[in-house]
């Protein structure tokens, strides 16, 4: 199944990227690309599959809201999933790391969430299904004050809502 | 609910400067004087023997009031108390002549005496100030009356009067701070609004921690607070009546994020940020009618707006140049001029109540600073440096800045600090838990 293959490539790519970080063991938090494996036996229509196998989040560089190729690949997977699971709506949560003021980070999180939203729309997901919200630096996943944590906190997370099996 | 305090001011001459800012008339008060604008200040030694208890019920309060007055004055860094153990004279009669020689001998340049009486719930505090080395009274005596549960405020009012007489500027002790109280670990932080006296006493919680709340801001009279709440799931601006603890949402558009609100000096308009389509711009809203005006329209981030005290201009933060910098524009919008040109990133500008300075957060080389600059951007001065300092707020007299300092790492915690505008007297502000986003009220009436 091509979805599996795609996810596998994705995880591998992110695994490589993660080599520069010393603490990539983010199973609980999901992490970019998710912590699922290509051999996952999750129901492909389940939210768990969306979160873990496709990946529910994309990461950003410092102060940036542009999507890199890995992020675009994840969002392509999200868009395909949302197209075949049309009962779901999503809220994209934009986040920033703790470097920066509270207000600026709220605005930056809004930019990031919107980048992900625009990309999903470009992939055919109806804009009416996608809300965005920014948490700025208020909801860090990782709590160390180092780039290894900051890199995971600069994220846009696609949260599913609704759906018959949701 | 705030207890009522009626101030009966014995001297009309002194009543006005007590409640207004920066009286020039007081500058000719006499030789005893602290010029705060001078470079290095040697704190002025003063004595405040325990106020006399004129009724048996006043015994405890007389001591407590005296200690709050001393804490206010000592906390400025401008005054140094000559401890009671060094006193030669005792004051046993509020109306008896002062033995100046005894106070000169312990080098107390100022002397504060007072008397407290309690009748039922009624509390009366009288005080006098003396310029010891001039052998004379420092202004006329004053009397404050109110109820016993307002004793702290009366102590603060006495300290404000003393501060005002000696510095020639209005005080800041009878004021409050609204802030965000923080508990829980960094990745599960609970936040709720709280209000307290400026010195950390009398903490009251205004919201529960069910919804994330951020950045409360006082109205110009201190009766209302604007803040950002995620109660609906999206950041939206709420307004809260401090006395009644009633709140309502101001910006209720579903799915639209609004944040960083601040009152205009007229208390009727609010300037704030709204994010739509990922782009954050500045808007104003009339609180009564809800009608909105868009002030900026740019693809860059515009946020953290703050009015000049006369309401004619707005200073704000924008990354239109590529990094966050400070800009000033007319309150009606239009072209903005950049005022920050130093190295690093600038944010959260706040216009001082005197109108002469803008306080800001600066981020440079991995450190955060609280700083001040003139409104044209000149004479930038950094007052603090740490891993994370942000969100300055001005004391009502424009002399002291309170801000959030957060420590780094997994156990990082936010606390409130204050520093004066010359960068001196940096110290933590006591709060029961973690605390952030302070906003200082005007002097209470």
Contacts between the chains, C-beta under 8 A, distances in Angstrom:
chain1	res1	chain2	res2	distance
A	63	B	323	8.0
A	65	B	278	7.3
A	91	B	233	7.7
A	98	B	388	6.9
A	98	B	406	7.6
A	98	B	412	7.9
A	99	B	363	7.2
A	100	B	324	7.9
A	100	B	345	7.7
A	100	B	347	7.5
A	100	B	363	6.9
A	101	B	304	7.1
A	101	B	317	7.6
A	101	B	324	7.7
A	101	B	347	3.9
A	101	B	348	5.2
A	101	B	361	5.3
A	101	B	363	7.7
A	101	B	390	5.1
A	101	B	391	7.2
A	102	B	214	6.4
A	102	B	215	6.5
A	102	B	348	7.8
A	102	B	390	6.8
A	102	B	391	6.8
A	102	B	437	7.2
A	103	B	215	7.4
A	103	B	259	6.9
A	103	B	260	4.7
A	103	B	273	7.0
A	103	B	303	4.5
A	103	B	304	4.4
A	103	B	317	6.9
A	103	B	347	6.7
A	103	B	348	6.2
A	104	B	301	6.6
A	104	B	303	6.3
A	104	B	304	7.4
A	104	B	317	6.5
A	104	B	319	7.6
A	104	B	324	5.5
A	104	B	347	5.4
A	106	B	235	6.7
A	106	B	257	7.5
A	106	B	259	5.3
A	106	B	260	7.4
A	106	B	273	7.7
A	106	B	275	7.5
A	106	B	280	7.8
A	106	B	303	7.3
A	107	B	273	6.7
A	107	B	275	6.2
A	107	B	280	3.8
A	107	B	301	4.1
A	107	B	303	5.1
A	108	B	301	7.0
A	110	B	257	6.0
A	110	B	275	3.9
A	110	B	278	5.5
A	110	B	279	7.8
A	110	B	280	6.0
A	111	B	278	4.7
A	111	B	279	7.5
A	111	B	280	7.9
A	111	B	301	7.4
A	112	B	278	7.9
A	113	B	278	6.9
A	114	B	277	6.0
A	114	B	278	2.5
A	114	B	279	7.7
A	115	B	278	6.7
A	117	B	278	7.6
A	118	B	278	7.6
A	131	B	255	5.2
A	132	B	255	7.9
A	132	B	257	7.9
A	132	B	278	7.3
A	133	B	233	6.7
A	133	B	234	5.3
A	133	B	235	7.4
A	133	B	257	6.6
A	134	B	235	7.1
A	134	B	257	6.0
A	134	B	275	6.6
A	135	B	212	7.8
A	138	B	189	7.4
A	138	B	212	6.0
A	138	B	214	7.3
A	139	B	187	7.8
A	140	B	186	6.2
A	140	B	187	5.7
A	141	B	187	6.5
A	142	B	187	7.6
A	143	B	185	7.2
A	143	B	186	4.2
A	143	B	187	5.1
A	143	B	409	7.7
A	143	B	410	4.4
A	143	B	412	7.4
A	144	B	409	6.4
A	144	B	410	5.6
A	145	B	387	7.1
A	145	B	408	3.8
A	145	B	409	5.1
A	145	B	410	8.0
A	145	B	412	6.4
